[in-house]
Amino acid sequence: MGRDNKQGKSKNKSSLPQTPKNEKIAPQAAKEETAQELLELESLVAKNKQKNRQK
């Protein structure tokens, strides 16, 4: 049953999308950016909790 599978190899394998060099960032910068976003999210959650308590 598997021998007559006519799908063959993928022709897209050699042309995978790449990130342009001008859009790449250092791993440490990515970690700092993620930490900053998490901090902002935490502060927004705290503000929303305070709003809900005041109602």
C-alpha positions in Angstrom: 0.0 0.0 0.0 2.8 2.5 0.8 4.9 1.7 -2.3 2.6 3.4 -4.7 2.3 6.6 -2.8 3.1 9.2 -5.5 3.7 12.2 -3.2 7.5 12.2 -3.5 9.9 14.7 -1.8 8.8 18.2 -1.0 10.2 20.7 -3.5 9.9 23.6 -0.9 12.6 22.1 1.4 15.5 24.2 0.0 13.6 27.5 0.0 12.5 27.8 3.6 11.7 31.4 4.7 14.6 33.2 6.4 14.6 36.2 8.8 16.4 39.1 7.1 19.6 40.2 8.9 18.3 43.7 9.6 15.4 42.2 11.6 17.4 39.8 13.8 18.1 40.7 17.4 20.6 39.3 19.9 19.3 36.6 22.3 19.9 38.8 25.3 17.9 41.6 23.8 15.0 39.2 23.1 15.1 38.0 26.8 15.0 41.7 27.9 12.1 42.5 25.6 10.1 39.5 26.8 10.8 40.4 30.5 9.6 44.0 29.8 6.4 42.7 28.2 5.7 40.4 31.1 6.2 43.2 33.5 3.8 45.4 31.6 1.2 42.6 31.6 1.6 42.1 35.3 1.0 45.8 36.0 -2.1 45.8 33.8 -3.5 42.8 35.6 -2.9 44.5 38.9 -4.6 47.7 37.7 -7.7 45.7 36.5 -7.9 43.9 39.8 -7.9 47.2 41.7 -10.6 48.6 39.4 -12.8 45.5 40.0 -12.4 45.9 43.7 -13.5 49.5 43.7 -16.8 48.7 41.8 
